[in-house]
Amino acid sequence: MLQTLERQDAPAAAPSFRDQFLQGFKFMVLARLMDDKMASLYRGGKIHGGVFLGRGQEALSVSVGLSLKKGDVFAPLIRDGAGRLAFGEPILDAVRTYLGSALGPMRGRDGNVHRGHPRRGLLPMISHLGAMISVVNGVLMARRFKKMTGDVGAASIGDGATSTGSFHEALNQAAVEKLPLVLVVANNQFAYSTPNVRQFACAHLADKAAGYGVTAHEVDGTDLGACLQTVGQAVARARQGGGPQLVVAELLRLCGHGEHDDAHYIGTRLKASPLGRDCVPAAEERIWRQGWADEATTRRWRQEAAQLLEETVARVQREPAPDPYHEDWRALASRHLSEQFETYPVLETL
Amino acid sequence: MSLTYLEAICAAQAKALADDPRVFIYGQDVGAFGGAFKATKNLAKEFPGRVLDAPISEDAMVGAAIGAAMEGMRPIIEMQFADFSTTGLNQIVNQAATLFWRTQVPCPITIRLPAGGTPGGGPFHSQSLEAIYAHYPGLIVMTPGTAEDAYSMLLEAVAIDDPVIFCEHKYLYYHCKADGLPTEAMPVGKARIARAGRDLTIVAYSAMVQDSLAAADELAGEGAEIEVVDLRSIKPLDTDTVVASVARTGRLLSVGEAWPWGGVTAEVIARVATEGFGLLDAPPQRLNARDTPIPYHPNLWTAHRPTVRSIAAAARNLLRM
């Protein structure tokens, strides 16, 4: 089961649209189930800190992950559980980081969505929105220095991050340097509780692209097929030397900002609008309609995903938590330059 | 052949570029123009494609340096003035400084900050921000006070696997000279006894080393032997050398050009008070700039920051205590 749900290196021939759609759907289901599980663990007091879900954004997110290849770089944001899986992040990394396992990639030093493996092209986000975009630019500049061609960098942001100085500086920088950057904006209509109308005043976020001299792509973020096509085209265009691409997807966040937020500010009319369509059942219905799989088959996929998740959570719950006595309390790679302060709290008093 | 502190910085960058293909320089006007202070003069021509003009985007400049460093490059970022580094503060303190701790992937970037006051510089071209950066875990902060150190420490900064904030003093650019390029250097993190003495220790860094040495000369004429400790780097800070000096003199004057609240001078005094309280024959003193923005007019500016005269006066007071 693990084999079928972890990203396989692509065969020589590009996968068919059908295969990509089905693969994307499976990752979406796993990501959605993981969200549900994390939300439930959060409510049970089993998670330190926040839980941030990607409900409603799986179709877009998974399209980014699937459009990238090995060697590309991806800076996901907080609602990219599906895209991370599709890019190749093991589900174990996600669960370990959420549960604070000492064996996870962040070893309890950072949690939840703040995880990654820079050496594998998966950048660990900081909380400051827009800050990862220029880091992706830097990776791409380094590849150019090293005469490595054909790699793409993708960064995910939301509508809120488009208001930051970092977004502006980084998109302009990518355009000046003609970098193969794909900047994917999930316009989920709210930045925490702030609606679009208090976030920006242009008619469409995609209009911003012209000001930077970059190509814009717009897509219905609730439609997996459309997302796969549009994001795939943007990635291909960047890979072919077309410079930075701005993808703006319209969708609705089907949850709060985090699990601490009941999202009461999202109105029922918006929820009932096409933006509020849930991309997971929508993709499933298309699979049935196209005859790519029947109900029994997708049900089985869901059960398999649920089982993988349960096994992973059970395994991680038995793993050790970080130990302050064995923690290496140094922030520098140059260990000999780390200072030893006399004012550290004495561990025995903890 | 003598060369200035500024020429030493340029020479160090030329050597770093020549010796290591992973090095590149990124900053505003650093390319064909050679930098606002000419610290990268001729480097774009000598090293085509490796000295890049950046848009006026300090945040993105540092962000890109971090990404490049993750990929194994060794970028040098030139901030046009230390003052403007605050626009890139987030990337420096939240991204660069935390990267290794979070991921075990090192972040070998060097950020050059042309720092400190010059006559006529005013509030936004004169700042000394070393204390802000030293406050954050995960950064190394260098403050060379001689042309020799400017050269050797910049080369070390590029070689170090951590982000280094390299505070180079704009006044020293032209007013501080070396007889030639140094062939050997003290290790990073070691302070230097710039002048030996037995009556009082002045701990200083960056341009204040030169002013403190001049003040010590003045006091020598009055029969006082002042020891001057040049910290060289403020993070790490060489407490051992400072405490050993205070053990010899019994008196400590901590001098810095930055603002008084918190900061390096306070840190030095805190460490001596904690680790060498019994060595002190008089209360430790410190001398900083005034707690206002930095004024433009030279009449105000010279009265705002420590000078040879005010350092000498502070030392005289302390000798009488």
Interface residues (C-beta under 8 A of the other chain):
Chain A: P105 M106 R109 D110 H114 G116 H117 P118 R119 L123 P124 I126 S127 H128 A131 M132 I133 S134 V135 V136 N137 G138 V139 L140 M141 A142 R143 F145 K146 G165 S166 E169 A170 N172 Q173 V176 R330 A331 L332 A333 S334 H336 L337 S338 E339 E342
Chain B: F24 R50 A54 P55 S57 E58 D59 A60 M61 V62 G63 A64 A65 I66 G67 A68 A69 M70 E71 G72 M73 P75 T87 N90 Q91 N94 Q95 A97 T98 L99 F100 W101 R102 T103 V105 P106 C107 P108 P137 G138 I140 I160 D161 D162 V188 G189 K235 P236 L237 T274 E275
